[in-house]
């Protein structure tokens, strides 16, 4: 249950203020790591993440997307991502993972967090510790159980409510 190093994001979409994991402390954080051309992300992960963001607005939860492109770099640009998010009405904040500066196709955060690929779902507790990690398509019920446990724990520990520390990261 170690704390993750902060993400390194080159651009934020759907939020006015760049987010850090530190500013989300005191809230449970769901991070959905995706690529917009990943079938598992498009067909399951992103819709699941949007449902969570829309339904759990009165709890200390921040939902954040991280677009980590490790293939097809020339077509998955931030501009294309912005259009994709708007057309699909994804309203939660999405960070664009910073590209590597060496020959490794994996972006910075994907490497720093030792992620296997996309889709990946991460749950971070109110203290900033990684508590759950799943690579691949996750069943709604399974994710709901893990998320519910962290939200109950947050309630017991007095987590910050829906207003949180970053208004744009509420959903």
Backbone as numpy.savetxt, mean C-alpha at the origin, in Angstrom:
# Nx Ny Nz CAx CAy CAz Cx Cy Cz
8.84 -9.32 13.68 8.02 -8.13 13.68 8.88 -6.88 13.68
9.70 -6.76 12.68 10.58 -5.61 12.58 9.90 -4.48 11.82
10.36 -3.28 12.09 9.87 -2.12 11.34 10.49 -2.15 9.95
9.70 -1.77 8.96 10.20 -1.70 7.59 10.96 -0.39 7.40
11.98 -0.41 6.56 12.56 0.90 6.19 11.51 1.65 5.37
11.57 2.95 5.39 10.58 3.74 4.67 10.66 3.45 3.18
9.53 3.61 2.52 9.53 3.48 1.07 10.26 4.65 0.46
10.76 4.44 -0.74 11.37 5.54 -1.50 10.50 5.74 -2.73
9.75 6.82 -2.74 8.75 7.08 -3.75 9.16 8.29 -4.59
9.07 8.14 -5.91 9.45 9.24 -6.80 8.29 10.20 -7.06
7.06 9.72 -6.85 5.88 10.56 -7.10 4.68 9.96 -6.37
3.81 10.84 -5.88 2.57 10.41 -5.22 1.38 10.80 -6.08
0.41 9.91 -6.14 -0.85 10.18 -6.82 -1.98 10.03 -5.80
-3.03 10.76 -5.98 -4.22 10.74 -5.11 -3.94 11.27 -3.70
-2.92 12.04 -3.52 -2.71 12.70 -2.23 -1.89 13.96 -2.45
-2.11 14.93 -1.58 -1.45 16.22 -1.71 -0.09 16.26 -1.02
0.09 15.44 0.00 1.30 15.46 0.80 2.04 14.14 0.65
3.33 14.18 0.36 4.09 12.92 0.32 3.99 12.21 1.67
3.75 10.92 1.62 3.57 10.14 2.84 4.85 9.41 3.22
5.02 9.23 4.52 6.09 8.37 5.04 5.44 7.38 5.99
6.11 6.28 6.21 5.59 5.33 7.19 5.54 5.97 8.58
6.52 6.82 8.87 6.55 7.48 10.17 5.33 8.33 10.43
4.84 9.04 9.43 3.66 9.89 9.64 2.38 9.08 9.76
2.42 7.79 9.44 1.24 6.93 9.57 1.26 6.12 10.86
2.31 6.31 11.68 2.35 5.61 12.97 1.13 5.99 13.78
0.65 5.04 14.55 -0.57 5.26 15.32 -1.80 4.76 14.58
-1.61 4.27 13.37 -2.68 3.72 12.54 -2.19 2.40 11.96
-3.13 1.50 11.71 -2.80 0.29 10.96 -2.65 0.73 9.50
-1.66 0.17 8.81 -1.42 0.53 7.42 -1.50 -0.72 6.56
-2.33 -0.68 5.54 -2.38 -1.72 4.53 -1.66 -1.18 3.30
-0.62 -1.86 2.87 0.11 -1.47 1.66 -0.15 -2.54 0.61
-0.67 -2.12 -0.52 -0.86 -3.04 -1.64 0.21 -2.70 -2.68
1.14 -3.62 -2.88 2.22 -3.44 -3.85 1.74 -4.07 -5.15
1.78 -3.29 -6.22 1.19 -3.75 -7.49 1.91 -3.18 -8.69
1.55 -3.73 -9.85 1.90 -3.19 -11.16 0.59 -3.12 -11.94
0.40 -2.07 -12.72 -0.88 -1.93 -13.41 -1.05 -2.92 -14.54
-0.02 -3.64 -14.95 -0.15 -4.67 -15.97 -0.11 -6.08 -15.38
-0.18 -6.19 -14.08 -0.18 -7.49 -13.40 -1.62 -8.00 -13.32
-1.94 -9.13 -13.96 -3.32 -9.62 -13.93 -3.87 -9.85 -12.52
-3.09 -10.42 -11.62 -3.55 -10.64 -10.25 -3.86 -9.34 -9.54
-3.09 -8.30 -9.84 -3.31 -6.99 -9.24 -4.60 -6.35 -9.78
-4.73 -6.37 -11.10 -5.85 -5.70 -11.76 -7.18 -6.41 -11.48
-7.17 -7.73 -11.51 -8.41 -8.48 -11.36 -8.82 -8.70 -9.91
-7.85 -8.72 -9.00 -8.19 -9.03 -7.61 -7.64 -8.02 -6.60
-6.33 -7.82 -6.59 -5.70 -7.03 -5.54 -6.16 -5.59 -5.45
-6.19 -4.89 -6.57 -6.61 -3.49 -6.54 -8.09 -3.33 -6.20
-8.99 -4.12 -6.80 -10.40 -4.01 -6.37 -10.58 -4.34 -4.88
-9.86 -5.33 -4.38 -9.94 -5.69 -2.96 -9.47 -4.51 -2.10
-8.37 -3.90 -2.49 -7.82 -2.77 -1.75 -8.79 -1.60 -1.76
-9.40 -1.34 -2.90 -10.38 -0.24 -2.99 -11.60 -0.52 -2.11
-12.07 -1.76 -2.08 -13.22 -2.09 -1.21 -12.87 -1.82 0.25
-11.69 -2.22 0.66 -11.26 -1.98 2.04 -11.20 -0.48 2.32
-10.59 0.26 1.41 -10.46 1.71 1.60 -11.81 2.39 1.70
-12.77 1.95 0.92 -14.10 2.57 0.92 -14.94 2.18 2.13
-14.78 0.95 2.60 -15.66 0.46 3.67 -15.13 0.72 5.07
-13.85 0.79 5.24 -13.28 0.95 6.58 -12.78 2.37 6.81
-13.69 3.32 6.73 -13.32 4.73 6.88 -13.39 5.23 8.31
-14.06 4.52 9.18 -14.22 4.98 10.56 -13.34 4.23 11.54
-12.23 3.72 11.05 -11.28 2.98 11.89 -9.89 3.56 11.65
-8.95 3.31 12.55 -7.59 3.84 12.39 -6.79 3.03 11.36
-7.18 3.19 10.10 -6.56 2.45 9.00 -6.18 3.40 7.88
-4.97 3.25 7.37 -4.53 3.95 6.16 -4.27 2.91 5.10
-4.82 3.13 3.92 -4.63 2.23 2.78 -3.77 2.96 1.77
-2.67 2.31 1.38 -1.71 2.93 0.47 -1.32 1.92 -0.61
-1.28 2.38 -1.84 -0.78 1.56 -2.94 0.67 1.92 -3.22
1.45 0.93 -3.64 2.84 1.17 -4.05 3.03 0.52 -5.40
3.19 1.34 -6.42 3.38 0.85 -7.79 4.87 0.54 -7.98
5.19 -0.76 -7.93 6.59 -1.21 -8.01 6.80 -1.93 -9.33
7.35 -1.21 -10.30 7.51 -1.75 -11.64 8.87 -2.43 -11.77
8.82 -3.75 -12.03 10.06 -4.51 -12.23 10.13 -5.13 -13.62
9.14 -4.83 -14.46 9.13 -5.28 -15.85 8.31 -4.29 -16.67
8.50 -4.27 -17.97 7.76 -3.38 -18.87 7.89 -1.91 -18.44
9.09 -1.51 -18.05 9.31 -0.15 -17.53 8.87 0.94 -18.50
9.06 0.73 -19.80 8.79 1.79 -20.75 7.30 2.09 -20.95
6.41 1.17 -20.56 4.98 1.44 -20.74 4.26 1.77 -19.43
4.84 1.42 -18.31 4.17 1.70 -17.02 4.73 2.97 -16.40
4.49 4.06 -17.08 4.98 5.36 -16.64 4.04 5.96 -15.60
4.52 6.95 -14.84 3.63 7.62 -13.90 2.40 8.25 -14.57
2.57 8.75 -15.79 1.42 9.33 -16.51 0.39 8.24 -16.82
0.85 7.10 -17.32 -0.07 5.99 -17.60 -0.75 5.51 -16.32
0.01 5.48 -15.23 -0.55 5.07 -13.94 -1.64 6.04 -13.49
-1.41 7.33 -13.64 -2.40 8.33 -13.25 -3.70 8.13 -14.02
-3.61 7.86 -15.31 -4.79 7.60 -16.13 -5.48 6.32 -15.66
-4.71 5.27 -15.44 -5.23 3.99 -14.97 -6.00 4.16 -13.65
-5.41 4.87 -12.69 -6.06 5.08 -11.40 -7.35 5.87 -11.55
-7.32 6.92 -12.37 -8.51 7.75 -12.57 -9.62 6.97 -13.27
-9.28 6.23 -14.32 -10.30 5.49 -15.06 -10.94 4.40 -14.21
-10.18 3.83 -13.30 -10.70 2.77 -12.44 -11.22 3.29 -11.10
-11.14 4.60 -10.92 -11.64 5.29 -9.72 -10.99 4.81 -8.43
-9.69 4.52 -8.52 -8.95 4.17 -7.31 -8.55 5.47 -6.63
-9.06 5.66 -5.42 -8.91 6.95 -4.75 -7.87 6.96 -3.64
-7.37 5.80 -3.23 -6.39 5.76 -2.15 -5.04 6.26 -2.67
-4.18 6.77 -1.77 -2.87 7.27 -2.19 -2.03 6.16 -2.81
-1.33 6.51 -3.88 -0.45 5.55 -4.56 0.91 6.22 -4.78
1.95 5.55 -4.29 3.31 6.01 -4.51 3.94 5.22 -5.64
4.78 5.89 -6.41 5.54 5.24 -7.48 6.91 4.92 -6.92
7.19 3.62 -6.79 8.46 3.16 -6.25 9.61 3.68 -7.12
10.65 4.18 -6.49 11.79 4.76 -7.19 12.58 3.68 -7.93
12.87 3.94 -9.19 13.63 2.99 -10.02 15.05 2.82 -9.49
15.59 1.64 -9.72 16.97 1.35 -9.33 17.94 2.15 -10.18
19.11 2.40 -9.64 20.14 3.12 -10.38 21.18 2.16 -10.97
20.99 0.87 -10.74 21.93 -0.10 -11.30 21.18 -0.98 -12.31
21.72 -2.11 -12.64 21.11 -2.98 -13.65 19.98 -3.85 -13.11
19.70 -3.78 -11.83 18.62 -4.57 -11.25 17.28 -3.95 -11.66
16.38 -4.73 -12.28 15.10 -4.15 -12.71 14.15 -3.83 -11.57
14.41 -4.37 -10.37 13.52 -4.12 -9.24 13.72 -2.72 -8.69
12.63 -2.01 -8.42 12.77 -0.67 -7.84 13.24 -0.72 -6.39
13.57 0.45 -5.87 14.22 0.58 -4.57 13.45 -0.10 -3.43
12.18 0.26 -3.24 11.44 -0.27 -2.10 11.22 -1.76 -2.23
10.94 -2.23 -3.43 10.77 -3.66 -3.63 12.01 -4.42 -3.18
13.17 -3.91 -3.50 14.42 -4.56 -3.06 14.62 -4.41 -1.56
14.41 -3.21 -1.04 14.64 -2.96 0.39 13.72 -3.81 1.26
12.52 -4.08 0.80 11.57 -4.88 1.55 11.64 -6.36 1.18
12.56 -6.73 0.28 12.75 -8.12 -0.17 11.45 -8.74 -0.65
10.73 -8.00 -1.50 9.47 -8.50 -2.03 9.73 -9.43 -3.21
8.87 -10.44 -3.33 9.01 -11.44 -4.38 8.40 -10.98 -5.70
7.42 -10.11 -5.66 6.73 -9.67 -6.86 5.41 -9.03 -6.50
4.51 -9.01 -7.49 3.20 -8.41 -7.30 2.13 -9.42 -7.68
0.97 -9.34 -7.05 0.59 -8.46 -5.95 1.17 -8.93 -4.62
1.48 -7.99 -3.77 1.90 -8.27 -2.41 1.09 -7.38 -1.48
0.58 -7.97 -0.42 -0.18 -7.24 0.59 0.62 -7.23 1.88
0.78 -6.06 2.46 1.49 -5.90 3.73 0.57 -5.21 4.73
0.61 -5.68 5.96 -0.10 -5.01 7.06 0.92 -4.59 8.10
0.86 -3.32 8.47 1.79 -2.73 9.41 0.99 -2.27 10.62
1.46 -2.60 11.81 0.72 -2.24 13.02 0.95 -0.78 13.40
0.29 -0.34 14.46 0.33 1.07 14.84 1.71 1.50 15.32
2.57 0.57 15.62 3.94 0.89 16.03 4.91 0.90 14.84
4.39 0.62 13.65 5.22 0.63 12.45 5.90 -0.69 12.15
5.43 -1.77 12.80 6.06 -3.08 12.59 5.28 -3.88 11.55
6.01 -4.53 10.66 5.39 -5.41 9.68 4.82 -6.61 10.42
3.52 -6.83 10.27 2.86 -7.92 10.98 2.30 -8.99 10.06
2.12 -8.65 8.78 1.57 -9.62 7.84 2.06 -9.29 6.45
2.40 -10.36 5.73 2.91 -10.19 4.37 2.42 -11.36 3.55
1.83 -11.07 2.39 1.35 -12.14 1.52 1.67 -11.79 0.08
2.35 -12.70 -0.60 2.64 -12.57 -2.03 1.60 -13.38 -2.80
0.97 -12.75 -3.75 -0.05 -13.42 -4.56 -1.43 -12.94 -4.20
-2.41 -13.60 -4.78 -3.81 -13.25 -4.52 -4.17 -13.73 -3.12
-4.75 -12.83 -2.35 -5.17 -13.13 -0.98 -6.68 -13.17 -0.91
-7.21 -14.19 -0.27 -8.65 -14.31 -0.09 -9.15 -13.19 0.83
-10.33 -12.67 0.52 -10.91 -11.59 1.32 -11.03 -11.97 2.80
-11.53 -13.15 3.07 -11.75 -13.57 4.45 -10.44 -13.65 5.22
-9.42 -14.22 4.61 -8.12 -14.34 5.27 -7.54 -12.97 5.58
-7.56 -12.08 4.60 -7.06 -10.73 4.82 -7.90 -10.02 5.87
-9.21 -10.21 5.82 -10.10 -9.58 6.80 -9.79 -10.00 8.23
-9.47 -11.29 8.42 -9.13 -11.77 9.76 -7.87 -11.08 10.26
-6.84 -11.04 9.44 -5.59 -10.40 9.86 -5.77 -8.91 10.11
-6.51 -8.26 9.24 -6.75 -6.83 9.39 -7.59 -6.57 10.64
-8.60 -7.38 10.87 -9.44 -7.23 12.06 -8.65 -7.38 13.35
-7.73 -8.34 13.38 -6.91 -8.53 14.58 -6.06 -7.29 14.86
-5.47 -6.72 13.82 -4.65 -5.52 14.02 -5.50 -4.31 14.42
-6.70 -4.20 13.86 -7.57 -3.09 14.23 -8.08 -3.22 15.66
-8.35 -4.44 16.10 -8.74 -4.65 17.51 -7.59 -4.29 18.43
-6.42 -4.70 18.06 -5.23 -4.37 18.86 -5.04 -2.86 18.90
-5.23 -2.20 17.77 -5.08 -0.74 17.71 -6.08 -0.06 18.62
-7.31 -0.58 18.64 -8.34 0.00 19.50 -7.96 -0.14 20.97
-7.45 -1.31 21.34 -7.03 -1.53 22.72 -5.89 -0.60 23.12
-5.03 -0.30 22.17 -3.86 0.54 22.46 -4.12 2.02 22.23
-5.33 2.37 21.84 -5.69 3.79 21.69 -5.14 4.44 20.44
-5.26 3.79 19.31 -4.75 4.35 18.05 -5.53 5.59 17.66
-4.92 6.41 16.79 -5.58 7.62 16.31 -6.74 7.24 15.39
-7.82 8.00 15.47 -9.05 7.70 14.73 -8.97 8.06 13.27
-10.12 8.17 12.62 -10.15 8.39 11.19 -9.44 9.64 10.72
-9.37 10.67 11.56 -8.68 11.88 11.13 -7.19 11.65 10.98
-6.62 10.75 11.73 -5.22 10.34 11.58 -4.23 11.48 11.55
-3.07 11.19 10.99 -2.02 12.19 10.89 -1.88 12.73 9.49
-2.47 12.03 8.52 -2.40 12.46 7.13 -3.77 12.25 6.50
-4.54 13.33 6.37 -5.90 13.21 5.85 -5.97 12.44 4.56
-5.02 12.64 3.67 -5.07 11.98 2.38 -4.82 10.48 2.47
-4.30 10.00 3.56 -3.99 8.56 3.68 -5.09 7.80 4.40
-6.19 8.46 4.69 -7.27 7.79 5.40 -7.85 6.64 4.60
-7.86 6.77 3.33 -8.54 5.75 2.51 -7.57 5.07 1.62
